[in-house]
């Protein structure tokens, strides 16, 4: 039983069912899948204490699979996981899709961009609250264009950005600056020289997987997960963080200047130093498989268990 993200449900609604399953089927193994950065650590700790999560780690769960890197974010320390439970922690690394197969020239050709010039890619997820980020990105690109005349850009609005906001961005599109509603973001990241993104897990992990310098504008909500992720990566030299309260064309231009000025090989080496691999799905599968082999007493006669 792999329970993802919320160990007992968002309000503890799965607690009784999970314990009932354990009582009725004692051989069932329970694993909690933990995305490394969930929210403010103190808030998560208080919530887990209230819901009985720490007791569940002791008495219900056999393992805790962490979708992240201990060097980047130590969940045991952050969430005050008891010493008696820490042996159950297993860092699988980040869970990322397979790397894109298309090369950068294909991407440029498909978007009718020149073959030469550094490429900036900007994404805001589904786009419903992403207009300020893309508006500031356009202003930043206009500032940088005077210093980098051949600068190129692709901005993806996302399908849920309001139509009037998409239209406003389209009006500022040029031959060197494309605005599209949807695209294969991972493919565009692999083709880009620098990336502007919000701080969601998938977007950030994909940018890191292709080792592109990243400028993060974390989403401004009651949860600070994205802010923590952005600040953590910035502290390790893997990104620049521009807080929403400080977002402007000027601040974003400064951050993008850093990204475009990075030595790509040195930046890739730094990413690999902090995050050695991005095969979290395969590592998770291997981790779970240790409990899938039948006990010796149940092994089929005459058939190897290896």
C-alpha positions in Angstrom: 0.0 0.0 0.0 1.7 3.2 -1.2 0.1 6.3 0.3 1.1 9.5 -1.5 1.5 13.0 -0.1 -0.9 12.9 2.9 0.0 10.0 5.3 -3.5 9.9 6.8 -5.4 12.0 4.4 -5.5 15.8 4.4 -7.7 15.8 7.6 -7.0 12.3 8.9 -10.0 10.9 7.1 -8.0 7.7 6.0 -6.6 6.9 9.4 -9.3 4.4 10.4 -9.3 2.7 7.1 -5.6 2.3 6.9 -5.4 0.8 10.4 -8.3 -1.5 9.7 -6.5 -2.8 6.6 -3.4 -3.4 8.7 -5.4 -5.3 11.3 -7.2 -7.4 8.7 -4.2 -8.0 6.5 -1.1 -8.0 8.7 1.2 -9.0 5.8 0.4 -5.8 3.9 3.3 -3.4 3.9 2.6 0.3 4.1 4.9 2.9 2.5 4.4 6.7 2.6 5.5 8.7 -0.4 6.8 12.1 0.8 7.5 15.0 -1.5 10.4 16.6 0.2 9.1 20.2 0.7 5.5 20.3 1.7 5.0 23.6 3.4 6.4 25.5 6.4 8.1 22.9 8.5 6.6 24.1 11.8 3.1 24.0 10.3 3.6 20.5 8.9 5.0 19.3 12.3 2.0 20.7 14.2 -0.5 19.2 11.7 1.2 15.8 11.8 1.2 15.9 15.6 -2.5 16.8 15.7 -3.5 14.1 13.2 -1.4 11.3 14.7 1.0 11.1 11.8 4.1 10.5 14.0 2.3 7.6 15.7 1.5 6.2 12.2 5.1 6.4 11.2 5.9 4.3 14.3 3.1 1.8 14.2 1.6 1.8 10.7 4.2 2.5 8.1 7.0 0.2 7.2 8.8 2.7 5.0 8.9 6.3 3.9 10.0 7.0 0.4 11.2 10.6 0.0 10.9 12.2 -3.5 14.0 14.3 -3.1 17.6 14.6 -2.1 18.8 14.6 1.5 21.6 17.0 0.6 19.2 19.5 -0.7 16.5 19.1 2.0 16.7 16.9 5.0 13.1 15.9 5.8 14.1 14.2 9.1 15.4 17.5 10.5 12.8 19.7 8.9 9.8 17.8 10.1 11.3 16.6 13.4 10.8 12.9 12.5 11.7 10.8 15.6 15.0 9.0 15.8 13.2 5.7 16.1 11.5 6.3 12.7 14.5 7.7 10.7 15.7 4.2 9.7 12.5 3.9 7.6 13.4 6.9 5.5 14.6 6.2 2.0 15.6 9.0 -0.4 14.6 8.0 -3.9 15.7 11.2 -5.6 13.4 13.4 -7.7 10.7 11.8 -9.8 11.0 13.2 -13.4 9.8 12.2 -16.8 12.2 10.7 -19.3 14.4 13.3 -20.9 13.2 14.8 -24.2 14.6 13.3 -27.3 14.1 16.3 -29.6 17.1 18.6 -30.0 17.2 22.4 -29.6 17.2 23.1 -33.4 13.9 21.2 -33.8 12.3 23.3 -31.1 13.5 26.5 -32.7 12.3 25.5 -36.1 8.9 24.3 -34.9 8.4 27.8 -33.3 9.9 29.6 -36.3 12.7 31.1 -34.3 16.2 32.0 -35.6 18.7 29.2 -35.3 21.2 31.5 -33.5 20.8 33.4 -30.2 20.3 32.5 -26.5 16.8 31.1 -25.8 14.8 32.0 -22.7 11.8 29.7 -21.9 9.1 30.9 -19.4 6.3 28.8 -18.0 3.7 29.4 -15.4 2.0 26.0 -15.1 -1.7 26.0 -15.8 -1.5 29.8 -16.0 -4.5 30.8 -14.0 -2.4 33.1 -11.8 0.7 33.4 -14.0 0.1 36.6 -15.9 2.3 38.9 -13.6 5.2 36.5 -14.1 5.0 36.5 -17.9 4.3 40.2 -18.0 7.5 40.9 -16.0 9.3 38.4 -18.2 8.4 40.4 -21.3 9.6 43.6 -19.7 12.8 41.9 -18.6 13.4 40.6 -22.1 12.9 44.1 -23.5 15.5 45.4 -21.1 18.0 42.7 -21.9 17.5 42.9 -25.7 19.6 46.1 -25.8 22.5 44.2 -24.4 21.8 40.9 -26.1 20.3 41.8 -29.6 19.8 38.2 -30.7 18.0 37.1 -27.5 15.1 34.7 -28.2 12.2 33.6 -26.0 9.2 31.3 -25.8 6.5 32.1 -23.3 3.8 29.5 -22.5 0.7 31.0 -20.9 -0.9 27.7 -19.8 -4.5 26.7 -20.8 -6.2 28.4 -17.8 -4.8 31.9 -18.1 -7.8 34.2 -18.8 -8.2 34.9 -22.5 -7.8 38.7 -22.2 -4.4 38.2 -20.4 -3.3 35.8 -23.1 -4.3 38.3 -25.7 -2.3 41.1 -24.0 0.8 38.9 -24.1 0.2 38.0 -27.7 0.2 41.7 -28.6 3.8 41.9 -27.3 5.0 38.8 -29.3 7.6 39.4 -31.9 9.6 37.4 -34.4 12.1 36.6 -31.7 9.6 36.3 -28.8 6.8 33.7 -29.2 3.8 33.4 -27.0 1.9 30.1 -27.1 -1.0 28.7 -24.9 0.4 25.1 -24.5 3.6 23.2 -25.4 5.7 20.3 -24.2 7.4 22.3 -21.4 10.1 19.7 -20.7 11.1 19.7 -24.4 11.3 23.5 -24.3 13.4 23.4 -21.1 15.9 21.1 -22.7 16.2 23.5 -25.7 16.5 26.7 -23.6 19.6 28.5 -22.2 17.7 29.9 -19.3 14.3 29.2 -17.7 11.8 31.3 -15.8 9.3 29.3 -13.8 7.1 29.2 -10.8 8.2 26.9 -8.0 6.1 23.8 -8.4 7.8 20.4 -7.9 7.4 19.1 -11.5 8.6 22.3 -13.2 11.6 22.8 -11.0 12.6 19.2 -11.1 12.5 19.1 -14.9 14.5 22.3 -15.1 17.1 20.8 -12.8 17.1 17.5 -14.7 18.2 19.3 -17.9 20.6 21.4 -15.8 19.4 24.8 -17.1 19.9 27.9 -15.0 16.6 28.7 -13.4 14.8 31.8 -12.2 12.0 31.0 -9.9 9.1 33.3 -9.0 7.3 31.2 -6.3 3.5 31.2 -6.3 2.1 33.6 -3.6 -0.4 31.5 -1.6 -1.0 30.7 2.0 1.4 27.7 1.5 5.0 28.6 1.3 6.2 25.3 -0.3 7.3 27.0 -3.5 9.1 29.8 -1.6 11.1 27.3 0.4 12.0 25.3 -2.7 13.1 28.5 -4.5 15.2 29.7 -1.6 16.7 26.3 -1.0 17.9 26.0 -4.6 19.2 29.6 -4.6 21.2 28.9 -1.4 22.9 26.0 -3.3 23.6 28.2 -6.3 21.2 26.3 -8.6 18.7 29.1 -9.1 17.7 32.7 -8.5 14.6 33.5 -6.5 12.5 36.5 -7.2 9.8 36.9 -4.6 6.3 37.9 -5.9 6.4 41.1 -3.7 9.6 42.1 -5.5 8.6 41.0 -9.0 9.3 43.6 -11.7 10.9 43.8 -15.1 14.0 45.1 -13.5 14.3 42.5 -10.8 13.6 39.7 -13.3 16.1 41.1 -15.8 18.8 41.0 -13.1 18.0 37.4 -12.3 17.9 36.5 -16.0 21.2 38.2 -16.6 22.7 35.8 -14.1 21.0 32.8 -15.7 22.2 33.7 -19.2 25.7 34.5 -17.9 26.2 31.0 -16.3 28.7 28.7 -17.8 26.5 25.8 -18.9 29.0 23.1 -18.2 29.9 24.5 -14.7 26.2 24.9 -13.9 25.5 21.3 -14.9 28.4 20.0 -12.8 27.0 22.0 -9.8 23.5 20.5 -10.3 25.0 16.9 -10.4 27.0 17.7 -7.2 23.9 18.5 -5.3 21.5 16.2 -7.0 23.4 13.1 -8.4 20.4 11.6 -10.3 16.8 12.1 -11.4 15.7 8.5 -11.6 13.3 8.7 -8.6 10.6 6.6 -10.3 13.0 3.7 -10.9 14.5 3.9 -7.4 11.0 4.0 -5.9 10.1 0.9 -7.8 13.3 -0.9 -6.6 12.5 0.2 -3.0 9.0 -1.1 -3.1 10.0 -4.4 -4.8 11.8 -5.5 -1.6 8.3 -6.2 -0.1 6.8 -7.8 -3.2 8.7 -11.1 -3.1 6.6 -13.8 -1.4 7.9 -15.1 2.0 10.0 -18.3 1.7 7.1 -20.4 2.8 5.0 -19.1 -0.1 7.6 -19.3 -2.8 6.4 -21.5 -5.7 8.0 -25.0 -5.6 10.8 -25.5 -8.1 10.9 -21.8 -9.0 13.7 -19.4 -8.1 12.7 -16.4 -5.9 15.5 -14.2 -7.4 
